[in-house]
Amino acid sequence: MPVLGRRRTLGAVTPADFERLASLRRMQAVALALLVGMAVVFVISFALQERMPWLGYVRAASEGGMVGALADWFAVTALFRHPLGLKIPHTNLIANRKDDIGEGLGGFIEENFLADDVVHAKLSEISGARAAGTWLQEDRNAEHVGELLSNAALGALTVLDDRDVQELVEALVRRHVVDPEWGTLLGRATGSFVSGGHHEALIDIAANRLEEWLLAHPAAFERMLSSRLPSWMPSIVDRFLDQRLHSEAVRFARNVAADRNHPARLAIGRFLGDLSEDLQHQERLRDQVEAFKHEVFDSPRIRSLAASTWQTARAALVELLEDPESELRVRVNRALIDFGRRLCEDPTLQFKIDVWVMEVVEHLVRRYRHDLANVVSETVQKWDAREAAEKIELQVGKDLQFIRINGTVIGSLAGLAIATVANLVIAPLAGHS
């Protein structure tokens, strides 16, 4: 029963399959009705042709129609199964030649659909960049792409192991930051910094901040000085020295900020210049910098700080990516819309992207063309032989029924033509001879 039920449905599963099956059954019924009609006409005309000779032509037409209908029924049925269950040679062709059909179909697709000139011509007709730009300008489309990107990022963050990330970051930092020698690089950077006069701005900031602090905290400055003076010194002297030194300190900071040629400013510049030279040429100083660098980066506190920083950043990213109203998601959507607008308005960008996409697709097709064709061949080869025949019959069986119908009509006309020629031409010639 299951086999018979499957054969009746030809493996139909989806609603579209059942629609095709219904159309196939209707056309089969029409073809069968024509055959039965021809048979009925043949019987009647054969029985009455002695009384009514003109029925001989009708008999010949119906006889030809039956022959044509039966021949084409056999031809169509032989494609998908053995007619009447008889294992006649060269029948059930699709099931028997399934693997060859799959291989031929794969080769046909590879040579005719995935050929270089076909792919290039098709891609040349498509302005994918402009179409993508128009599509991205719609808010819902940009939001959809943003959601896909967010889900992909969330998936990556979920899959990533914190220890693996920490080890990767540490390896990259050590390779590109820690392992390279710092002394010479710092010396060159400091020399370039000083020669460009960039240290002047830092001195201005430091002098201004010092002046502001002194003016805002005179008592703290005076206590700091008093703690350094001898205890036997009279308090009036302490206050005088504190106020005097505080005024001098304020004046010093103000003069350093105002005077570009102040001795302290010049001394700082010379110090930085000498430091630059020493970093580049004194091996001992470079070794000290390297030792300090490794001491800092190898510190457990620094490693713990790096781990906690990643965990904090990861939690913040997850929260931003999960919230559709977050600033990150809103900015991503806005960036996608702006990118779509630029794609539509910038022909140069369109051309560059189209060319890049064309090159990528052509490269992928060229490299994986045979593999794509093999997918078709291997898929067909994995099908069950009967299932393959049913699948194909379900798709094209309706159209093949027209062969049966046409065979019935053409057979009738051929039978009528043969009878006419025989009666009107051959018979008179035979009687004359």
Secondary structure by P-SEA (a helix, b strand, c coil): caaaaaaaacccccaaaaaaaaaaaaaaaaaaaaaaaaaaaaaaaaacccccccaaaaaaaaaaaaaaaaaaaaaaaaacccccccccccccccccaaaaaaaaaaaaaaaccccaaaaaaaaaacaaaaaaaaaaccaaaaaaaaaaaaaaaaaaaaaccaaaaaaaaaaaaaacccccccaaaaaaaaaaaaaaccaaaaaaaaaaaaaaaaaacaaaaaaaaaaaccccccaaaaaaaaaaaaaaaaaaaaaaacccccaaaaaaaaaaaaaaaaaaccaaaaaaaaaaaaaaaacaaaaaaaaaaaaaaaaaaaaaaaccccaaaaaaaaaaaaaaaaaaccaaaaaaaaaaaaaaaaaaaaaaaaaaaaaaaaaaaaccaaaaaaaaaaacaaaaaaaaaaaaaaaaaaaaaaaaaaaccaaaaaaac
